[in-house]
Amino acid sequence: MKIGVISDTHGLLRPEVAPALAGVERILHLGDVGKISILTELEKIAPVTAIRGNVDRDGTCSEQIGRASCRERV
């Protein structure tokens, strides 16, 4: 299984990310997502497992990723 790993997007998904993750079967976002829309965009590439970072403690990311610090989004 090919796994893509990304972190510290802080609400910005750079254009080079999609080509770099092309062909992966799973994406791990290892914290500091910043905006929940980042996970939505990544889900267009592959299923995402996200871990909450310190910038994800409040707001939408906190609600979506959850207090358990890890949320699988498929």
N, CA, C and O atoms as CSV, one atom per row, in Angstrom:
chain,resi,resn,atom,element,x,y,z
A,1,MET,N,N,0.831,-1.174,0.000
A,1,MET,CA,C,0.000,0.000,0.000
A,1,MET,C,C,0.880,1.243,0.000
A,1,MET,O,O,1.825,1.354,0.781
A,2,LYS,N,N,0.558,2.159,-0.875
A,2,LYS,CA,C,1.292,3.422,-0.945
A,2,LYS,C,C,0.545,4.464,-0.103
A,2,LYS,O,O,-0.632,4.733,-0.342
A,3,ILE,N,N,1.235,5.045,0.880
A,3,ILE,CA,C,0.644,6.003,1.812
A,3,ILE,C,C,1.302,7.362,1.614
A,3,ILE,O,O,2.526,7.473,1.542
A,4,GLY,N,N,0.465,8.391,1.527
A,4,GLY,CA,C,0.971,9.758,1.447
A,4,GLY,C,C,0.900,10.401,2.822
A,4,GLY,O,O,-0.083,10.216,3.541
A,5,VAL,N,N,1.907,11.141,3.192
A,5,VAL,CA,C,1.971,11.801,4.496
A,5,VAL,C,C,2.125,13.302,4.284
A,5,VAL,O,O,2.944,13.758,3.486
A,6,ILE,N,N,1.309,14.061,5.026
A,6,ILE,CA,C,1.356,15.519,4.942
A,6,ILE,C,C,1.079,16.067,6.340
A,6,ILE,O,O,0.419,15.415,7.149
A,7,SER,N,N,1.578,17.249,6.616
A,7,SER,CA,C,1.280,17.893,7.894
A,7,SER,C,C,1.449,19.396,7.752
A,7,SER,O,O,1.952,19.891,6.744
A,8,ASP,N,N,1.024,20.103,8.774
A,8,ASP,CA,C,1.253,21.548,8.885
A,8,ASP,C,C,0.777,22.338,7.668
A,8,ASP,O,O,1.477,23.232,7.193
A,9,THR,N,N,-0.417,22.006,7.165
A,9,THR,CA,C,-0.952,22.768,6.044
A,9,THR,C,C,-1.460,24.138,6.500
A,9,THR,O,O,-1.500,25.076,5.703
A,10,HIS,N,N,-1.842,24.260,7.749
A,10,HIS,CA,C,-2.275,25.544,8.323
A,10,HIS,C,C,-3.298,26.262,7.450
A,10,HIS,O,O,-3.253,27.484,7.313
A,11,GLY,N,N,-4.227,25.496,6.854
A,11,GLY,CA,C,-5.291,26.082,6.045
A,11,GLY,C,C,-4.926,26.357,4.607
A,11,GLY,O,O,-5.725,26.947,3.879
A,12,LEU,N,N,-3.761,25.956,4.173
A,12,LEU,CA,C,-3.310,26.212,2.802
A,12,LEU,C,C,-2.833,24.911,2.157
A,12,LEU,O,O,-1.879,24.288,2.623
A,13,LEU,N,N,-3.504,24.516,1.090
A,13,LEU,CA,C,-3.086,23.332,0.347
A,13,LEU,C,C,-2.397,23.798,-0.930
A,13,LEU,O,O,-3.044,24.271,-1.865
A,14,ARG,N,N,-1.114,23.662,-0.953
A,14,ARG,CA,C,-0.324,24.157,-2.093
A,14,ARG,C,C,-0.595,23.322,-3.347
A,14,ARG,O,O,-0.899,22.134,-3.240
A,15,PRO,N,N,-0.490,23.925,-4.528
A,15,PRO,CA,C,-0.813,23.232,-5.771
A,15,PRO,C,C,0.053,21.995,-6.038
A,15,PRO,O,O,-0.385,21.077,-6.731
A,16,GLU,N,N,1.255,21.961,-5.507
A,16,GLU,CA,C,2.133,20.807,-5.761
A,16,GLU,C,C,1.756,19.573,-4.949
A,16,GLU,O,O,2.319,18.498,-5.158
A,17,VAL,N,N,0.803,19.718,-4.020
A,17,VAL,CA,C,0.417,18.590,-3.171
A,17,VAL,C,C,-0.297,17.501,-3.966
A,17,VAL,O,O,0.053,16.327,-3.845
A,18,ALA,N,N,-1.286,17.866,-4.775
A,18,ALA,CA,C,-2.054,16.863,-5.524
A,18,ALA,C,C,-1.177,15.991,-6.418
A,18,ALA,O,O,-1.319,14.769,-6.383
A,19,PRO,N,N,-0.284,16.558,-7.209
A,19,PRO,CA,C,0.584,15.698,-8.012
A,19,PRO,C,C,1.500,14.818,-7.154
A,19,PRO,O,O,1.787,13.676,-7.515
A,20,ALA,N,N,1.949,15.349,-6.031
A,20,ALA,CA,C,2.845,14.569,-5.166
A,20,ALA,C,C,2.122,13.385,-4.535
A,20,ALA,O,O,2.742,12.356,-4.263
A,21,LEU,N,N,0.809,13.518,-4.297
A,21,LEU,CA,C,0.041,12.444,-3.665
A,21,LEU,C,C,-0.697,11.554,-4.664
A,21,LEU,O,O,-1.376,10.608,-4.265
A,22,ALA,N,N,-0.571,11.845,-5.938
A,22,ALA,CA,C,-1.260,11.048,-6.956
A,22,ALA,C,C,-0.851,9.579,-6.846
A,22,ALA,O,O,0.334,9.250,-6.788
A,23,GLY,N,N,-1.849,8.714,-6.818
A,23,GLY,CA,C,-1.588,7.276,-6.783
A,23,GLY,C,C,-1.511,6.669,-5.394
A,23,GLY,O,O,-1.367,5.453,-5.269
A,24,VAL,N,N,-1.603,7.479,-4.344
A,24,VAL,CA,C,-1.570,6.912,-2.997
A,24,VAL,C,C,-2.927,6.278,-2.673
A,24,VAL,O,O,-3.955,6.664,-3.228
A,25,GLU,N,N,-2.909,5.301,-1.767
A,25,GLU,CA,C,-4.141,4.625,-1.372
A,25,GLU,C,C,-4.700,5.156,-0.056
A,25,GLU,O,O,-5.850,4.877,0.284
A,26,ARG,N,N,-3.918,5.899,0.669
A,26,ARG,CA,C,-4.324,6.476,1.958
A,26,ARG,C,C,-3.472,7.710,2.194
A,26,ARG,O,O,-2.297,7.744,1.829
A,27,ILE,N,N,-4.071,8.727,2.808
A,27,ILE,CA,C,-3.331,9.932,3.181
A,27,ILE,C,C,-3.391,10.088,4.689
A,27,ILE,O,O,-4.464,9.985,5.283
A,28,LEU,N,N,-2.255,10.333,5.308
A,28,LEU,CA,C,-2.180,10.657,6.721
A,28,LEU,C,C,-1.861,12.136,6.840
A,28,LEU,O,O,-0.825,12.596,6.360
A,29,HIS,N,N,-2.749,12.877,7.479
A,29,HIS,CA,C,-2.468,14.292,7.765
A,29,HIS,C,C,-2.088,14.342,9.227
A,29,HIS,O,O,-2.925,14.088,10.093
A,30,LEU,N,N,-0.858,14.659,9.512
A,30,LEU,CA,C,-0.316,14.529,10.853
A,30,LEU,C,C,-0.325,15.828,11.648
A,30,LEU,O,O,0.650,16.167,12.319
A,31,GLY,N,N,-1.427,16.540,11.565
A,31,GLY,CA,C,-1.638,17.677,12.453
A,31,GLY,C,C,-1.483,19.038,11.817
A,31,GLY,O,O,-0.832,19.211,10.787
A,32,ASP,N,N,-2.115,20.006,12.482
A,32,ASP,CA,C,-2.132,21.400,12.045
A,32,ASP,C,C,-2.776,21.548,10.663
A,32,ASP,O,O,-2.200,22.122,9.738
A,33,VAL,N,N,-3.987,21.007,10.564
A,33,VAL,CA,C,-4.758,21.092,9.323
A,33,VAL,C,C,-5.119,22.549,9.031
A,33,VAL,O,O,-4.865,23.046,7.934
A,34,GLY,N,N,-5.704,23.221,10.000
A,34,GLY,CA,C,-6.037,24.638,9.848
A,34,GLY,C,C,-7.452,24.911,9.386
A,34,GLY,O,O,-8.152,25.716,9.999
A,35,LYS,N,N,-7.892,24.259,8.315
A,35,LYS,CA,C,-9.259,24.393,7.795
A,35,LYS,C,C,-9.747,23.015,7.389
A,35,LYS,O,O,-9.002,22.231,6.801
A,36,ILE,N,N,-10.993,22.725,7.703
A,36,ILE,CA,C,-11.551,21.416,7.374
A,36,ILE,C,C,-11.611,21.196,5.858
A,36,ILE,O,O,-11.616,20.053,5.401
A,37,SER,N,N,-11.657,22.271,5.084
A,37,SER,CA,C,-11.681,22.148,3.623
A,37,SER,C,C,-10.417,21.475,3.089
A,37,SER,O,O,-10.435,20.900,2.000
A,38,ILE,N,N,-9.334,21.540,3.836
A,38,ILE,CA,C,-8.098,20.855,3.435
A,38,ILE,C,C,-8.339,19.352,3.375
A,38,ILE,O,O,-7.925,18.692,2.422
A,39,LEU,N,N,-9.013,18.807,4.397
A,39,LEU,CA,C,-9.296,17.366,4.415
A,39,LEU,C,C,-10.254,16.994,3.301
A,39,LEU,O,O,-10.124,15.926,2.703
A,40,THR,N,N,-11.214,17.859,3.016
A,40,THR,CA,C,-12.153,17.601,1.928
A,40,THR,C,C,-11.427,17.511,0.590
A,40,THR,O,O,-11.724,16.635,-0.222
A,41,GLU,N,N,-10.488,18.405,0.361
A,41,GLU,CA,C,-9.705,18.370,-0.885
A,41,GLU,C,C,-8.829,17.117,-0.946
A,41,GLU,O,O,-8.722,16.483,-1.996
A,42,LEU,N,N,-8.210,16.763,0.169
A,42,LEU,CA,C,-7.365,15.565,0.190
A,42,LEU,C,C,-8.182,14.297,-0.038
A,42,LEU,O,O,-7.690,13.340,-0.636
A,43,GLU,N,N,-9.428,14.286,0.435
A,43,GLU,CA,C,-10.298,13.122,0.247
A,43,GLU,C,C,-10.627,12.874,-1.224
A,43,GLU,O,O,-11.025,11.768,-1.589
A,44,LYS,N,N,-10.466,13.889,-2.066
A,44,LYS,CA,C,-10.664,13.704,-3.504
A,44,LYS,C,C,-9.555,12.850,-4.096
A,44,LYS,O,O,-9.712,12.285,-5.178
A,45,ILE,N,N,-8.425,12.753,-3.382
A,45,ILE,CA,C,-7.278,11.971,-3.843
A,45,ILE,C,C,-7.337,10.563,-3.271
A,45,ILE,O,O,-7.168,9.587,-4.002
A,46,ALA,N,N,-7.578,10.449,-1.955
A,46,ALA,CA,C,-7.596,9.148,-1.272
A,46,ALA,C,C,-8.239,9.321,0.105
A,46,ALA,O,O,-8.343,10.448,0.589
A,47,PRO,N,N,-8.673,8.234,0.747
A,47,PRO,CA,C,-9.183,8.340,2.117
A,47,PRO,C,C,-8.129,8.953,3.039
A,47,PRO,O,O,-6.930,8.718,2.883
A,48,VAL,N,N,-8.610,9.754,4.012
A,48,VAL,CA,C,-7.722,10.527,4.876
A,48,VAL,C,C,-7.887,10.109,6.333
A,48,VAL,O,O,-9.006,9.934,6.816
A,49,THR,N,N,-6.778,9.953,7.017
A,49,THR,CA,C,-6.757,9.841,8.469
A,49,THR,C,C,-6.035,11.071,8.980
A,49,THR,O,O,-4.885,11.323,8.621
A,50,ALA,N,N,-6.730,11.850,9.836
A,50,ALA,CA,C,-6.176,13.112,10.315
A,50,ALA,C,C,-5.966,13.065,11.818
A,50,ALA,O,O,-6.787,12.529,12.563
A,51,ILE,N,N,-4.874,13.624,12.238
A,51,ILE,CA,C,-4.551,13.767,13.650
A,51,ILE,C,C,-4.570,15.253,13.968
A,51,ILE,O,O,-3.995,16.061,13.240
A,52,ARG,N,N,-5.227,15.601,15.050
A,52,ARG,CA,C,-5.372,17.006,15.430
A,52,ARG,C,C,-4.064,17.569,15.955
A,52,ARG,O,O,-3.408,16.956,16.797
A,53,GLY,N,N,-3.689,18.734,15.458
A,53,GLY,CA,C,-2.497,19.430,15.938
A,53,GLY,C,C,-2.882,20.593,16.831
A,53,GLY,O,O,-4.067,20.822,17.075
A,54,ASN,N,N,-1.917,21.314,17.310
A,54,ASN,CA,C,-2.192,22.411,18.240
A,54,ASN,C,C,-3.018,23.526,17.610
A,54,ASN,O,O,-3.758,24.198,18.329
A,55,VAL,N,N,-2.928,23.753,16.302
A,55,VAL,CA,C,-3.754,24.789,15.678
A,55,VAL,C,C,-5.179,24.303,15.402
A,55,VAL,O,O,-6.031,25.087,14.985
A,56,ASP,N,N,-5.437,23.023,15.633
A,56,ASP,CA,C,-6.755,22.433,15.374
A,56,ASP,C,C,-7.580,22.273,16.648
A,56,ASP,O,O,-8.576,21.550,16.637
A,57,ARG,N,N,-7.205,22.912,17.721
A,57,ARG,CA,C,-7.897,22.742,19.004
A,57,ARG,C,C,-9.219,23.487,19.079
A,57,ARG,O,O,-10.085,23.117,19.872
A,58,ASP,N,N,-9.396,24.522,18.275
A,58,ASP,CA,C,-10.619,25.320,18.298
A,58,ASP,C,C,-11.254,25.320,16.914
A,58,ASP,O,O,-10.596,25.021,15.918
A,59,GLY,N,N,-12.524,25.654,16.865
A,59,GLY,CA,C,-13.213,25.846,15.589
A,59,GLY,C,C,-13.603,24.557,14.897
A,59,GLY,O,O,-13.731,23.505,15.524
A,60,THR,N,N,-13.789,24.660,13.597
A,60,THR,CA,C,-14.297,23.561,12.790
A,60,THR,C,C,-13.409,22.336,12.837
A,60,THR,O,O,-13.916,21.218,12.940
A,61,CYS,N,N,-12.113,22.508,12.766
A,61,CYS,CA,C,-11.213,21.355,12.796
A,61,CYS,C,C,-11.341,20.596,14.108
A,61,CYS,O,O,-11.305,19.366,14.127
A,62,SER,N,N,-11.490,21.324,15.193
A,62,SER,CA,C,-11.648,20.687,16.493
A,62,SER,C,C,-12.900,19.820,16.504
A,62,SER,O,O,-12.878,18.695,17.005
A,63,GLU,N,N,-13.985,20.339,15.955
A,63,GLU,CA,C,-15.253,19.605,15.915
A,63,GLU,C,C,-15.167,18.393,14.990
A,63,GLU,O,O,-15.676,17.323,15.326
A,64,GLN,N,N,-14.538,18.547,13.846
A,64,GLN,CA,C,-14.487,17.477,12.852
A,64,GLN,C,C,-13.459,16.397,13.184
A,64,GLN,O,O,-13.727,15.208,13.011
A,65,ILE,N,N,-12.303,16.804,13.653
A,65,ILE,CA,C,-11.262,15.828,13.966
A,65,ILE,C,C,-11.524,15.216,15.333
A,65,ILE,O,O,-11.238,14.038,15.549
A,66,GLY,N,N,-12.061,15.996,16.249
A,66,GLY,CA,C,-12.512,15.484,17.530
A,66,GLY,C,C,-11.485,15.536,18.635
A,66,GLY,O,O,-10.292,15.729,18.403
A,67,ARG,N,N,-11.985,15.359,19.854
A,67,ARG,CA,C,-11.139,15.449,21.040
A,67,ARG,C,C,-10.238,14.237,21.202
A,67,ARG,O,O,-9.275,14.291,21.967
A,68,ALA,N,N,-10.521,13.156,20.511
A,68,ALA,CA,C,-9.692,11.969,20.644
A,68,ALA,C,C,-8.355,12.118,19.931
A,68,ALA,O,O,-7.531,11.203,19.952
A,69,SER,N,N,-8.140,13.259,19.306
A,69,SER,CA,C,-6.893,13.601,18.608
A,69,SER,C,C,-6.705,12.895,17.277
A,69,SER,O,O,-5.746,13.186,16.562
A,70,CYS,N,N,-7.591,11.979,16.927
A,70,CYS,CA,C,-7.447,11.273,15.648
A,70,CYS,C,C,-8.824,11.035,15.066
A,70,CYS,O,O,-9.746,10.666,15.793
A,71,ARG,N,N,-8.977,11.238,13.788
A,71,ARG,CA,C,-10.253,11.027,13.144
A,71,ARG,C,C,-10.016,10.446,11.760
A,71,ARG,O,O,-9.276,11.018,10.961
A,72,GLU,N,N,-10.637,9.321,11.479
A,72,GLU,CA,C,-10.526,8.746,10.149
A,72,GLU,C,C,-11.662,9.277,9.313
A,72,GLU,O,O,-12.824,9.220,9.718
A,73,ARG,N,N,-11.334,9.787,8.159
A,73,ARG,CA,C,-12.331,10.316,7.239
A,73,ARG,C,C,-12.249,9.516,5.943
A,73,ARG,O,O,-11.257,9.585,5.217
A,74,VAL,N,N,-13.303,8.758,5.667
A,74,VAL,CA,C,-13.349,7.973,4.442
A,74,VAL,C,C,-14.581,8.287,3.652
A,74,VAL,O,O,-14.791,7.716,2.582
